[in-house]
Amino acid sequence: MQNKNNLLTTTYLLTQMNQYETVFILTPVLSEAQIKEAADKFKDYLVQHGAEIINEESWGLKKLAYNIDRKSSGFYQMIEFKAEPAVIAKYELQMRRDERVLRYLTVKNEKYAAAYAEKRRNKKQEEA
């Protein structure tokens, strides 16, 4: 009986969707169309693998704290989404393989981080 309960709990945890946030930096030599195409590629990949896109933001061209591949600036993009944990490794592999991406970071938003992100989105919508 104990093993059956553990199996049910494990199965539930594996199929549970978590909230994630990815920030990635694209190379500064891209045009606006190429930046949009790159961001859409990653967004489409997530949707194809069962993720739900919550929010997407383009933060524009920003100066980097240190040079990456001899570049001193980059286009910052952020995607907030809900997905199963198994999707993340393959998603990050896609980022690693794309030569347009200088750096990326995906974090799992816990309860308080998710609440803060929602509050920030609502505030941004009220300003617009």
A tleap script that builds the chain and sets N, CA, C and O, in Angstrom:
source leaprc.protein.ff14SB
mol = sequence {
  NMET GLN ASN LYS ASN ASN LEU LEU THR THR
  THR TYR LEU LEU THR GLN MET ASN GLN TYR
  GLU THR VAL PHE ILE LEU THR PRO VAL LEU
  SER GLU ALA GLN ILE LYS GLU ALA ALA ASP
  LYS PHE LYS ASP TYR LEU VAL GLN HIE GLY
  ALA GLU ILE ILE ASN GLU GLU SER TRP GLY
  LEU LYS LYS LEU ALA TYR ASN ILE ASP ARG
  LYS SER SER GLY PHE TYR GLN MET ILE GLU
  PHE LYS ALA GLU PRO ALA VAL ILE ALA LYS
  TYR GLU LEU GLN MET ARG ARG ASP GLU ARG
  VAL LEU ARG TYR LEU THR VAL LYS ASN GLU
  LYS TYR ALA ALA ALA TYR ALA GLU LYS ARG
  ARG ASN LYS LYS GLN GLU GLU CALA
}
set mol.1.N position { 0.822 -1.195 0.000 }
set mol.1.CA position { 0.000 0.000 0.000 }
set mol.1.C position { 0.864 1.257 0.000 }
set mol.1.O position { 0.547 2.239 -0.672 }
set mol.2.N position { 1.958 1.218 0.758 }
set mol.2.CA position { 2.860 2.368 0.835 }
set mol.2.C position { 3.474 2.661 -0.534 }
set mol.2.O position { 3.561 3.825 -0.925 }
set mol.3.N position { 3.899 1.636 -1.268 }
set mol.3.CA position { 4.510 1.824 -2.583 }
set mol.3.C position { 3.512 2.405 -3.578 }
set mol.3.O position { 3.879 3.221 -4.423 }
set mol.4.N position { 2.253 1.987 -3.481 }
set mol.4.CA position { 1.239 2.497 -4.393 }
set mol.4.C position { 1.029 3.994 -4.179 }
set mol.4.O position { 0.903 4.740 -5.151 }
set mol.5.N position { 0.989 4.444 -2.936 }
set mol.5.CA position { 0.842 5.872 -2.652 }
set mol.5.C position { 2.042 6.661 -3.149 }
set mol.5.O position { 1.882 7.755 -3.689 }
set mol.6.N position { 3.246 6.119 -2.973 }
set mol.6.CA position { 4.446 6.790 -3.456 }
set mol.6.C position { 4.429 6.899 -4.971 }
set mol.6.O position { 4.835 7.922 -5.520 }
set mol.7.N position { 3.965 5.860 -5.654 }
set mol.7.CA position { 3.900 5.866 -7.110 }
set mol.7.C position { 2.904 6.912 -7.594 }
set mol.7.O position { 3.179 7.623 -8.561 }
set mol.8.N position { 1.750 7.016 -6.938 }
set mol.8.CA position { 0.763 8.017 -7.320 }
set mol.8.C position { 1.303 9.430 -7.106 }
set mol.8.O position { 1.102 10.310 -7.943 }
set mol.9.N position { 1.983 9.641 -5.992 }
set mol.9.CA position { 2.567 10.952 -5.713 }
set mol.9.C position { 3.634 11.287 -6.746 }
set mol.9.O position { 3.682 12.415 -7.237 }
set mol.10.N position { 4.483 10.332 -7.081 }
set mol.10.CA position { 5.535 10.550 -8.070 }
set mol.10.C position { 4.936 10.850 -9.435 }
set mol.10.O position { 5.409 11.749 -10.130 }
set mol.11.N position { 3.910 10.119 -9.828 }
set mol.11.CA position { 3.253 10.355 -11.109 }
set mol.11.C position { 2.640 11.742 -11.150 }
set mol.11.O position { 2.720 12.429 -12.168 }
set mol.12.N position { 2.035 12.153 -10.061 }
set mol.12.CA position { 1.429 13.484 -9.998 }
set mol.12.C position { 2.498 14.557 -10.147 }
set mol.12.O position { 2.301 15.533 -10.871 }
set mol.13.N position { 3.626 14.385 -9.469 }
set mol.13.CA position { 4.696 15.375 -9.532 }
set mol.13.C position { 5.291 15.474 -10.929 }
set mol.13.O position { 5.675 16.562 -11.359 }
set mol.14.N position { 5.374 14.363 -11.640 }
set mol.14.CA position { 5.951 14.374 -12.974 }
set mol.14.C position { 5.044 15.049 -13.993 }
set mol.14.O position { 5.532 15.621 -14.968 }
set mol.15.N position { 3.726 14.991 -13.782 }
set mol.15.CA position { 2.810 15.592 -14.750 }
set mol.15.C position { 2.378 16.991 -14.349 }
set mol.15.O position { 1.610 17.631 -15.067 }
set mol.16.N position { 2.855 17.469 -13.227 }
set mol.16.CA position { 2.484 18.792 -12.753 }
set mol.16.C position { 3.231 19.863 -13.551 }
set mol.16.O position { 4.434 19.756 -13.785 }
set mol.17.N position { 2.501 20.888 -13.961 }
set mol.17.CA position { 3.120 21.983 -14.699 }
set mol.17.C position { 3.610 23.031 -13.702 }
set mol.17.O position { 2.875 23.449 -12.808 }
set mol.18.N position { 4.850 23.441 -13.870 }
set mol.18.CA position { 5.442 24.483 -13.040 }
set mol.18.C position { 5.530 25.770 -13.841 }
set mol.18.O position { 5.478 25.755 -15.071 }
set mol.19.N position { 5.664 26.873 -13.136 }
set mol.19.CA position { 5.819 28.159 -13.812 }
set mol.19.C position { 7.309 28.480 -13.903 }
set mol.19.O position { 8.038 28.403 -12.913 }
set mol.20.N position { 7.744 28.841 -15.104 }
set mol.20.CA position { 9.146 29.152 -15.362 }
set mol.20.C position { 9.254 30.529 -16.001 }
set mol.20.O position { 8.281 31.085 -16.510 }
set mol.21.N position { 10.471 31.057 -15.954 }
set mol.21.CA position { 10.770 32.334 -16.583 }
set mol.21.C position { 12.148 32.198 -17.223 }
set mol.21.O position { 13.108 31.810 -16.558 }
set mol.22.N position { 12.244 32.512 -18.496 }
set mol.22.CA position { 13.516 32.473 -19.209 }
set mol.22.C position { 13.869 33.862 -19.698 }
set mol.22.O position { 13.058 34.535 -20.334 }
set mol.23.N position { 15.077 34.282 -19.396 }
set mol.23.CA position { 15.607 35.521 -19.940 }
set mol.23.C position { 16.785 35.112 -20.810 }
set mol.23.O position { 17.675 34.385 -20.368 }
set mol.24.N position { 16.783 35.588 -22.056 }
set mol.24.CA position { 17.910 35.283 -22.931 }
set mol.24.C position { 18.367 36.535 -23.649 }
set mol.24.O position { 17.591 37.460 -23.889 }
set mol.25.N position { 19.659 36.540 -23.988 }
set mol.25.CA position { 20.283 37.687 -24.640 }
set mol.25.C position { 20.645 37.282 -26.058 }
set mol.25.O position { 21.358 36.303 -26.280 }
set mol.26.N position { 20.138 38.058 -27.021 }
set mol.26.CA position { 20.432 37.811 -28.424 }
set mol.26.C position { 21.548 38.745 -28.880 }
set mol.26.O position { 21.703 39.850 -28.360 }
set mol.27.N position { 22.313 38.288 -29.849 }
set mol.27.CA position { 23.432 39.064 -30.370 }
set mol.27.C position { 22.950 40.415 -30.930 }
set mol.27.O position { 21.867 40.477 -31.512 }
set mol.28.N position { 23.725 41.487 -30.767 }
set mol.28.CA position { 23.275 42.825 -31.164 }
set mol.28.C position { 23.305 43.093 -32.669 }
set mol.28.O position { 22.859 44.154 -33.105 }
set mol.29.N position { 23.811 42.169 -33.462 }
set mol.29.CA position { 23.900 42.413 -34.904 }
set mol.29.C position { 22.628 42.029 -35.647 }
set mol.29.O position { 22.572 42.134 -36.873 }
set mol.30.N position { 21.604 41.583 -34.918 }
set mol.30.CA position { 20.359 41.144 -35.552 }
set mol.30.C position { 19.447 42.330 -35.870 }
set mol.30.O position { 19.473 43.355 -35.189 }
set mol.31.N position { 18.647 42.165 -36.915 }
set mol.31.CA position { 17.632 43.168 -37.242 }
set mol.31.C position { 16.391 42.900 -36.387 }
set mol.31.O position { 16.302 41.872 -35.715 }
set mol.32.N position { 15.435 43.834 -36.419 }
set mol.32.CA position { 14.195 43.662 -35.653 }
set mol.32.C position { 13.459 42.390 -36.070 }
set mol.32.O position { 12.929 41.671 -35.224 }
set mol.33.N position { 13.427 42.114 -37.371 }
set mol.33.CA position { 12.747 40.917 -37.879 }
set mol.33.C position { 13.435 39.647 -37.385 }
set mol.33.O position { 12.765 38.674 -37.039 }
set mol.34.N position { 14.762 39.650 -37.351 }
set mol.34.CA position { 15.501 38.478 -36.891 }
set mol.34.C position { 15.315 38.260 -35.392 }
set mol.34.O position { 15.264 37.119 -34.933 }
set mol.35.N position { 15.216 39.343 -34.630 }
set mol.35.CA position { 14.982 39.226 -33.186 }
set mol.35.C position { 13.608 38.620 -32.937 }
set mol.35.O position { 13.460 37.719 -32.112 }
set mol.36.N position { 12.607 39.113 -33.650 }
set mol.36.CA position { 11.246 38.595 -33.504 }
set mol.36.C position { 11.187 37.128 -33.914 }
set mol.36.O position { 10.521 36.324 -33.261 }
set mol.37.N position { 11.881 36.779 -34.988 }
set mol.37.CA position { 11.900 35.392 -35.474 }
set mol.37.C position { 12.543 34.467 -34.444 }
set mol.37.O position { 12.054 33.362 -34.213 }
set mol.38.N position { 13.634 34.912 -33.826 }
set mol.38.CA position { 14.320 34.094 -32.820 }
set mol.38.C position { 13.429 33.898 -31.593 }
set mol.38.O position { 13.317 32.785 -31.080 }
set mol.39.N position { 12.800 34.965 -31.124 }
set mol.39.CA position { 11.914 34.865 -29.955 }
set mol.39.C position { 10.718 33.969 -30.264 }
set mol.39.O position { 10.313 33.161 -29.429 }
set mol.40.N position { 10.158 34.111 -31.455 }
set mol.40.CA position { 9.019 33.280 -31.857 }
set mol.40.C position { 9.411 31.813 -31.966 }
set mol.40.O position { 8.602 30.934 -31.668 }
set mol.41.N position { 10.641 31.537 -32.387 }
set mol.41.CA position { 11.119 30.155 -32.503 }
set mol.41.C position { 11.066 29.469 -31.138 }
set mol.41.O position { 10.587 28.341 -31.027 }
set mol.42.N position { 11.557 30.149 -30.101 }
set mol.42.CA position { 11.571 29.550 -28.769 }
set mol.42.C position { 10.168 29.458 -28.185 }
set mol.42.O position { 9.830 28.486 -27.511 }
set mol.43.N position { 9.362 30.467 -28.446 }
set mol.43.CA position { 7.976 30.448 -27.972 }
set mol.43.C position { 7.204 29.310 -28.639 }
set mol.43.O position { 6.465 28.586 -27.972 }
set mol.44.N position { 7.374 29.150 -29.945 }
set mol.44.CA position { 6.700 28.072 -30.673 }
set mol.44.C position { 7.155 26.700 -30.193 }
set mol.44.O position { 6.353 25.770 -30.110 }
set mol.45.N position { 8.438 26.573 -29.877 }
set mol.45.CA position { 8.949 25.302 -29.371 }
set mol.45.C position { 8.231 24.926 -28.073 }
set mol.45.O position { 7.832 23.776 -27.885 }
set mol.46.N position { 8.074 25.893 -27.195 }
set mol.46.CA position { 7.395 25.630 -25.928 }
set mol.46.C position { 5.946 25.224 -26.152 }
set mol.46.O position { 5.466 24.266 -25.546 }
set mol.47.N position { 5.248 25.953 -27.022 }
set mol.47.CA position { 3.838 25.661 -27.286 }
set mol.47.C position { 3.683 24.267 -27.895 }
set mol.47.O position { 2.758 23.537 -27.538 }
set mol.48.N position { 4.569 23.896 -28.800 }
set mol.48.CA position { 4.512 22.576 -29.426 }
set mol.48.C position { 4.704 21.454 -28.414 }
set mol.48.O position { 4.221 20.341 -28.622 }
set mol.49.N position { 5.404 21.738 -27.325 }
set mol.49.CA position { 5.662 20.723 -26.310 }
set mol.49.C position { 4.758 20.866 -25.094 }
set mol.49.O position { 5.096 20.405 -24.004 }
set mol.50.N position { 3.610 21.505 -25.285 }
set mol.50.CA position { 2.579 21.527 -24.259 }
set mol.50.C position { 2.689 22.632 -23.231 }
set mol.50.O position { 1.991 22.600 -22.218 }
set mol.51.N position { 3.536 23.595 -23.462 }
set mol.51.CA position { 3.668 24.701 -22.500 }
set mol.51.C position { 2.607 25.756 -22.763 }
set mol.51.O position { 2.080 25.872 -23.869 }
set mol.52.N position { 2.311 26.514 -21.732 }
set mol.52.CA position { 1.354 27.613 -21.832 }
set mol.52.C position { 2.128 28.914 -21.624 }
set mol.52.O position { 2.690 29.136 -20.551 }
set mol.53.N position { 2.161 29.772 -22.642 }
set mol.53.CA position { 2.878 31.041 -22.561 }
set mol.53.C position { 2.038 32.015 -21.729 }
set mol.53.O position { 0.871 32.255 -22.039 }
set mol.54.N position { 2.626 32.564 -20.692 }
set mol.54.CA position { 1.930 33.508 -19.823 }
set mol.54.C position { 2.215 34.937 -20.245 }
set mol.54.O position { 1.307 35.762 -20.349 }
set mol.55.N position { 3.497 35.219 -20.490 }
set mol.55.CA position { 3.893 36.580 -20.811 }
set mol.55.C position { 5.177 36.548 -21.626 }
set mol.55.O position { 6.006 35.650 -21.484 }
set mol.56.N position { 5.317 37.546 -22.479 }
set mol.56.CA position { 6.538 37.689 -23.276 }
set mol.56.C position { 6.879 39.171 -23.307 }
set mol.56.O position { 6.015 40.011 -23.560 }
set mol.57.N position { 8.141 39.484 -23.049 }
set mol.57.CA position { 8.575 40.878 -23.049 }
set mol.57.C position { 9.880 41.009 -23.815 }
set mol.57.O position { 10.738 40.128 -23.779 }
set mol.58.N position { 10.004 42.129 -24.506 }
set mol.58.CA position { 11.251 42.475 -25.163 }
set mol.58.C position { 11.802 43.689 -24.434 }
set mol.58.O position { 11.171 44.746 -24.420 }
set mol.59.N position { 12.975 43.547 -23.829 }
set mol.59.CA position { 13.549 44.624 -23.038 }
set mol.59.C position { 14.479 45.508 -23.860 }
set mol.59.O position { 14.986 46.510 -23.354 }
set mol.60.N position { 14.709 45.151 -25.114 }
set mol.60.CA position { 15.502 45.980 -26.004 }
set mol.60.C position { 16.999 45.776 -25.870 }
set mol.60.O position { 17.463 44.850 -25.205 }
set mol.61.N position { 17.739 46.659 -26.515 }
set mol.61.CA position { 19.201 46.601 -26.536 }
set mol.61.C position { 19.747 47.191 -25.238 }
set mol.61.O position { 19.439 48.330 -24.887 }
set mol.62.N position { 20.558 46.410 -24.531 }
set mol.62.CA position { 21.147 46.860 -23.274 }
set mol.62.C position { 22.636 46.555 -23.265 }
set mol.62.O position { 23.097 45.610 -23.904 }
set mol.63.N position { 23.364 47.356 -22.543 }
set mol.63.CA position { 24.807 47.152 -22.389 }
set mol.63.C position { 25.039 45.975 -21.452 }
set mol.63.O position { 24.365 45.844 -20.429 }
set mol.64.N position { 25.988 45.124 -21.801 }
set mol.64.CA position { 26.319 43.965 -20.974 }
set mol.64.C position { 27.304 44.372 -19.881 }
set mol.64.O position { 28.067 45.322 -20.054 }
set mol.65.N position { 27.288 43.671 -18.781 }
set mol.65.CA position { 28.216 43.947 -17.685 }
set mol.65.C position { 29.646 43.601 -18.093 }
set mol.65.O position { 30.599 44.222 -17.623 }
set mol.66.N position { 29.791 42.613 -18.963 }
set mol.66.CA position { 31.103 42.217 -19.480 }
set mol.66.C position { 30.905 41.713 -20.900 }
set mol.66.O position { 29.802 41.316 -21.274 }
set mol.67.N position { 31.967 41.730 -21.688 }
set mol.67.CA position { 31.868 41.295 -23.080 }
set mol.67.C position { 31.610 39.799 -23.169 }
set mol.67.O position { 32.191 39.003 -22.431 }
set mol.68.N position { 30.723 39.437 -24.089 }
set mol.68.CA position { 30.432 38.037 -24.396 }
set mol.68.C position { 30.675 37.873 -25.886 }
set mol.68.O position { 30.026 38.541 -26.690 }
set mol.69.N position { 31.584 37.010 -26.267 }
set mol.69.CA position { 31.937 36.809 -27.680 }
set mol.69.C position { 32.276 38.139 -28.360 }
set mol.69.O position { 31.853 38.395 -29.487 }
set mol.70.N position { 33.033 38.969 -27.669 }
set mol.70.CA position { 33.473 40.287 -28.168 }
set mol.70.C position { 32.316 41.256 -28.423 }
set mol.70.O position { 32.458 42.203 -29.197 }
set mol.71.N position { 31.198 41.027 -27.787 }
set mol.71.CA position { 30.043 41.922 -27.936 }
set mol.71.C position { 29.802 42.609 -26.591 }
set mol.71.O position { 29.848 41.969 -25.541 }
set mol.72.N position { 29.546 43.911 -26.637 }
set mol.72.CA position { 29.357 44.660 -25.391 }
set mol.72.C position { 27.894 44.986 -25.106 }
set mol.72.O position { 27.583 45.601 -24.086 }
set mol.73.N position { 26.984 44.573 -26.012 }
set mol.73.CA position { 25.558 44.795 -25.800 }
set mol.73.C position { 24.782 43.624 -26.383 }
set mol.73.O position { 25.332 42.792 -27.105 }
set mol.74.N position { 23.499 43.572 -26.057 }
set mol.74.CA position { 22.662 42.495 -26.567 }
set mol.74.C position { 21.195 42.825 -26.382 }
set mol.74.O position { 20.836 43.680 -25.572 }
set mol.75.N position { 20.344 42.136 -27.144 }
set mol.75.CA position { 18.903 42.305 -27.054 }
set mol.75.C position { 18.360 41.317 -26.025 }
set mol.75.O position { 18.511 40.103 -26.167 }
set mol.76.N position { 17.729 41.858 -24.994 }
set mol.76.CA position { 17.185 41.036 -23.926 }
set mol.76.C position { 15.731 40.673 -24.234 }
set mol.76.O position { 14.943 41.518 -24.659 }
set mol.77.N position { 15.391 39.403 -24.011 }
set mol.77.CA position { 14.032 38.895 -24.192 }
set mol.77.C position { 13.660 38.089 -22.950 }
set mol.77.O position { 14.520 37.453 -22.341 }
set mol.78.N position { 12.378 38.115 -22.574 }
set mol.78.CA position { 11.910 37.347 -21.438 }
set mol.78.C position { 10.626 36.627 -21.815 }
set mol.78.O position { 9.723 37.218 -22.409 }
set mol.79.N position { 10.549 35.347 -21.467 }
set mol.79.CA position { 9.347 34.550 -21.696 }
set mol.79.C position { 8.958 33.901 -20.377 }
set mol.79.O position { 9.774 33.231 -19.743 }
set mol.80.N position { 7.714 34.101 -19.966 }
set mol.80.CA position { 7.154 33.455 -18.781 }
set mol.80.C position { 6.194 32.377 -19.267 }
set mol.80.O position { 5.365 32.633 -20.140 }
set mol.81.N position { 6.299 31.175 -18.710 }
set mol.81.CA position { 5.464 30.083 -19.203 }
set mol.81.C position { 5.263 29.023 -18.136 }
set mol.81.O position { 5.992 28.955 -17.147 }
set mol.82.N position { 4.238 28.188 -18.372 }
set mol.82.CA position { 3.987 27.014 -17.537 }
set mol.82.C position { 4.290 25.793 -18.389 }
set mol.82.O position { 3.834 25.688 -19.528 }
set mol.83.N position { 5.066 24.870 -17.828 }
set mol.83.CA position { 5.438 23.672 -18.577 }
set mol.83.C position { 5.767 22.540 -17.608 }
set mol.83.O position { 5.957 22.753 -16.411 }
set mol.84.N position { 5.825 21.354 -18.155 }
set mol.84.CA position { 6.254 20.206 -17.376 }
set mol.84.C position { 7.774 20.253 -17.253 }
set mol.84.O position { 8.447 20.741 -18.161 }
set mol.85.N position { 8.317 19.761 -16.161 }
set mol.85.CA position { 9.767 19.823 -15.954 }
set mol.85.C position { 10.588 19.132 -17.050 }
set mol.85.O position { 11.718 19.541 -17.316 }
set mol.86.N position { 10.047 18.111 -17.676 }
set mol.86.CA position { 10.785 17.373 -18.702 }
set mol.86.C position { 11.060 18.220 -19.942 }
set mol.86.O position { 11.995 17.927 -20.687 }
set mol.87.N position { 10.273 19.247 -20.174 }
set mol.87.CA position { 10.415 20.087 -21.366 }
set mol.87.C position { 11.639 20.997 -21.263 }
set mol.87.O position { 12.226 21.355 -22.285 }
set mol.88.N position { 12.029 21.372 -20.058 }
set mol.88.CA position { 13.046 22.397 -19.852 }
set mol.88.C position { 14.406 21.994 -20.421 }
set mol.88.O position { 15.063 22.811 -21.065 }
set mol.89.N position { 14.832 20.779 -20.202 }
set mol.89.CA position { 16.156 20.357 -20.683 }
set mol.89.C position { 16.246 20.449 -22.206 }
set mol.89.O position { 17.247 20.927 -22.740 }
set mol.90.N position { 15.213 19.998 -22.902 }
set mol.90.CA position { 15.214 20.061 -24.367 }
set mol.90.C position { 15.100 21.500 -24.860 }
set mol.90.O position { 15.681 21.859 -25.884 }
set mol.91.N position { 14.351 22.321 -24.130 }
set mol.91.CA position { 14.202 23.733 -24.465 }
set mol.91.C position { 15.549 24.447 -24.358 }
set mol.91.O position { 15.921 25.226 -25.236 }
set mol.92.N position { 16.269 24.173 -23.279 }
set mol.92.CA position { 17.579 24.799 -23.102 }
set mol.92.C position { 18.584 24.282 -24.121 }
set mol.92.O position { 19.497 25.012 -24.505 }
set mol.93.N position { 18.437 23.059 -24.558 }
set mol.93.CA position { 19.308 22.530 -25.614 }
set mol.93.C position { 19.102 23.315 -26.905 }
set mol.93.O position { 20.061 23.596 -27.623 }
set mol.94.N position { 17.852 23.669 -27.199 }
set mol.94.CA position { 17.565 24.495 -28.379 }
set mol.94.C position { 18.257 25.853 -28.272 }
set mol.94.O position { 18.787 26.368 -29.256 }
set mol.95.N position { 18.246 26.424 -27.077 }
set mol.95.CA position { 18.914 27.711 -26.854 }
set mol.95.C position { 20.422 27.586 -27.054 }
set mol.95.O position { 21.052 28.433 -27.688 }
set mol.96.N position { 20.984 26.514 -26.501 }
set mol.96.CA position { 22.425 26.297 -26.600 }
set mol.96.C position { 22.871 26.138 -28.051 }
set mol.96.O position { 23.958 26.580 -28.421 }
set mol.97.N position { 22.040 25.515 -28.863 }
set mol.97.CA position { 22.386 25.255 -30.271 }
set mol.97.C position { 22.233 26.475 -31.171 }
set mol.97.O position { 22.823 26.522 -32.250 }
set mol.98.N position { 21.455 27.457 -30.744 }
set mol.98.CA position { 21.193 28.630 -31.580 }
set mol.98.C position { 22.334 29.630 -31.428 }
set mol.98.O position { 22.610 30.100 -30.324 }
set mol.99.N position { 22.989 29.950 -32.525 }
set mol.99.CA position { 24.151 30.846 -32.478 }
set mol.99.C position { 23.770 32.297 -32.197 }
set mol.99.O position { 24.639 33.109 -31.877 }
set mol.100.N position { 22.500 32.633 -32.310 }
set mol.100.CA position { 22.054 34.000 -32.033 }
set mol.100.C position { 21.956 34.294 -30.543 }
set mol.100.O position { 21.934 35.458 -30.144 }
set mol.101.N position { 21.898 33.257 -29.717 }
set mol.101.CA position { 21.741 33.418 -28.267 }
set mol.101.C position { 23.118 33.500 -27.613 }
set mol.101.O position { 23.919 32.570 -27.707 }
set mol.102.N position { 23.383 34.633 -26.946 }
set mol.102.CA position { 24.649 34.801 -26.231 }
set mol.102.C position { 24.591 34.108 -24.868 }
set mol.102.O position { 25.506 33.367 -24.509 }
set mol.103.N position { 23.529 34.344 -24.117 }
set mol.103.CA position { 23.330 33.743 -22.797 }
set mol.103.C position { 21.838 33.538 -22.560 }
set mol.103.O position { 21.000 34.202 -23.170 }
set mol.104.N position { 21.522 32.607 -21.662 }
set mol.104.CA position { 20.130 32.386 -21.271 }
set mol.104.C position { 20.107 31.892 -19.836 }
set mol.104.O position { 21.087 31.336 -19.342 }
set mol.105.N position { 18.990 32.098 -19.180 }
set mol.105.CA position { 18.790 31.593 -17.833 }
set mol.105.C position { 17.311 31.279 -17.658 }
set mol.105.O position { 16.454 32.136 -17.873 }
set mol.106.N position { 17.023 30.047 -17.266 }
set mol.106.CA position { 15.653 29.624 -16.993 }
set mol.106.C position { 15.548 29.332 -15.504 }
set mol.106.O position { 16.344 28.570 -14.955 }
set mol.107.N position { 14.566 29.941 -14.856 }
set mol.107.CA position { 14.348 29.708 -13.424 }
set mol.107.C position { 12.906 29.264 -13.209 }
set mol.107.O position { 11.990 29.665 -13.927 }
set mol.108.N position { 12.742 28.430 -12.201 }
set mol.108.CA position { 11.399 27.986 -11.814 }
set mol.108.C position { 10.866 28.987 -10.808 }
set mol.108.O position { 11.502 29.239 -9.785 }
set mol.109.N position { 9.717 29.553 -11.086 }
set mol.109.CA position { 9.095 30.510 -10.174 }
set mol.109.C position { 8.312 29.746 -9.112 }
set mol.109.O position { 7.366 29.021 -9.417 }
set mol.110.N position { 8.717 29.919 -7.884 }
set mol.110.CA position { 7.981 29.338 -6.771 }
set mol.110.C position { 6.738 30.192 -6.515 }
set mol.110.O position { 6.464 31.133 -7.260 }
set mol.111.N position { 6.009 29.870 -5.487 }
set mol.111.CA position { 4.724 30.516 -5.201 }
set mol.111.C position { 4.849 32.039 -5.108 }
set mol.111.O position { 4.074 32.756 -5.741 }
set mol.112.N position { 5.798 32.537 -4.342 }
set mol.112.CA position { 5.924 33.978 -4.133 }
set mol.112.C position { 6.466 34.693 -5.374 }
set mol.112.O position { 6.046 35.809 -5.681 }
set mol.113.N position { 7.390 34.056 -6.079 }
set mol.113.CA position { 7.928 34.650 -7.306 }
set mol.113.C position { 6.842 34.730 -8.375 }
set mol.113.O position { 6.775 35.709 -9.118 }
set mol.114.N position { 6.001 33.718 -8.456 }
set mol.114.CA position { 4.906 33.722 -9.429 }
set mol.114.C position { 3.906 34.827 -9.090 }
set mol.114.O position { 3.398 35.503 -9.985 }
set mol.115.N position { 3.627 35.009 -7.810 }
set mol.115.CA position { 2.701 36.072 -7.386 }
set mol.115.C position { 3.286 37.443 -7.699 }
set mol.115.O position { 2.565 38.337 -8.143 }
set mol.116.N position { 4.582 37.617 -7.473 }
set mol.116.CA position { 5.234 38.890 -7.777 }
set mol.116.C position { 5.220 39.166 -9.279 }
set mol.116.O position { 4.979 40.297 -9.703 }
set mol.117.N position { 5.479 38.130 -10.087 }
set mol.117.CA position { 5.473 38.296 -11.545 }
set mol.117.C position { 4.084 38.701 -12.035 }
set mol.117.O position { 3.960 39.534 -12.933 }
set mol.118.N position { 3.038 38.112 -11.445 }
set mol.118.CA position { 1.667 38.472 -11.834 }
set mol.118.C position { 1.357 39.920 -11.437 }
set mol.118.O position { 0.724 40.657 -12.192 }
set mol.119.N position { 1.802 40.307 -10.268 }
set mol.119.CA position { 1.595 41.683 -9.805 }
set mol.119.C position { 2.317 42.672 -10.730 }
set mol.119.O position { 1.776 43.728 -11.059 }
set mol.120.N position { 3.527 42.328 -11.144 }
set mol.120.CA position { 4.306 43.177 -12.048 }
set mol.120.C position { 3.631 43.292 -13.413 }
set mol.120.O position { 3.595 44.370 -14.006 }
set mol.121.N position { 3.094 42.171 -13.910 }
set mol.121.CA position { 2.380 42.193 -15.201 }
set mol.121.C position { 1.143 43.072 -15.123 }
set mol.121.O position { 0.882 43.865 -16.028 }
set mol.122.N position { 0.378 42.932 -14.042 }
set mol.122.CA position { -0.846 43.731 -13.883 }
set mol.122.C position { -0.516 45.222 -13.793 }
set mol.122.O position { -1.221 46.049 -14.371 }
set mol.123.N position { 0.539 45.562 -13.080 }
set mol.123.CA position { 0.945 46.955 -12.956 }
set mol.123.C position { 1.354 47.513 -14.317 }
set mol.123.O position { 1.029 48.650 -14.662 }
set mol.124.N position { 2.069 46.695 -15.079 }
set mol.124.CA position { 2.504 47.132 -16.418 }
set mol.124.C position { 1.312 47.341 -17.348 }
set mol.124.O position { 1.322 48.262 -18.165 }
set mol.125.N position { 0.288 46.497 -17.234 }
set mol.125.CA position { -0.903 46.637 -18.062 }
set mol.125.C position { -1.695 47.866 -17.685 }
set mol.125.O position { -2.283 48.508 -18.555 }
set mol.126.N position { -1.725 48.213 -16.406 }
set mol.126.CA position { -2.435 49.411 -15.962 }
set mol.126.C position { -1.769 50.675 -16.474 }
set mol.126.O position { -2.448 51.655 -16.780 }
set mol.127.N position { -0.433 50.659 -16.570 }
set mol.127.CA position { 0.306 51.812 -17.064 }
set mol.127.C position { 0.088 52.026 -18.545 }
set mol.127.O position { 0.121 53.158 -19.026 }
set mol.128.N position { -0.137 50.938 -19.273 }
set mol.128.CA position { -0.284 51.033 -20.737 }
set mol.128.C position { -1.637 51.530 -21.171 }
set mol.128.O position { -1.893 51.657 -22.369 }
savepdb mol mol.pdb
quit
